[in-house]
């Protein structure tokens, strides 16, 4: 069992940056591939980024590639999402998720946090 708690969301102007954190409690954090998803109002939840267990491989959706970066610190049981050059289309609730394997499908995830809202004003 893994409990996930996101933090770091908020209101930011277009062009700004935010760093999201997801702290995990429970056992064996380093055994999970960690993911970030987001869900904008009226839209389906979509994949943002993922990072493998040792942090040696990362994946980013085309919409955030070059602007967002996922990382993890297994000693701190924490995964991060650094978000730069934010634009209003990035406005959404951002969710952290854990799964035994990499997937960009939200229905594949084993564990979810409750999300942290990000609002980007123009």
HELIX and SHEET records of a PDB file:
HELIX    1   1 UNK A   29  UNK A   31  5                                   3    
HELIX    2   2 UNK A   88  UNK A   90  5                                   3    
HELIX    3   3 UNK A  106  UNK A  108  5                                   3    
SHEET    1   A 4 UNK A   2  UNK A   7  0                                        
SHEET    2   A 4 UNK A  18  UNK A  26 -1                                        
SHEET    3   A 4 UNK A  78  UNK A  83 -1                                        
SHEET    4   A 4 UNK A  68  UNK A  73 -1                                        
SHEET    1   B 6 UNK A  10  UNK A  13  0                                        
SHEET    2   B 6 UNK A 116  UNK A 121  1                                        
SHEET    3   B 6 UNK A  92  UNK A  99 -1                                        
SHEET    4   B 6 UNK A  33  UNK A  39 -1                                        
SHEET    5   B 6 UNK A  46  UNK A  51 -1                                        
SHEET    6   B 6 UNK A  58  UNK A  60 -1                                        
SHEET    1   C 4 UNK A  10  UNK A  13  0                                        
SHEET    2   C 4 UNK A 116  UNK A 121  1                                        
SHEET    3   C 4 UNK A  92  UNK A  99 -1                                        
SHEET    4   C 4 UNK A 111  UNK A 112 -1                                        
END                                                                             
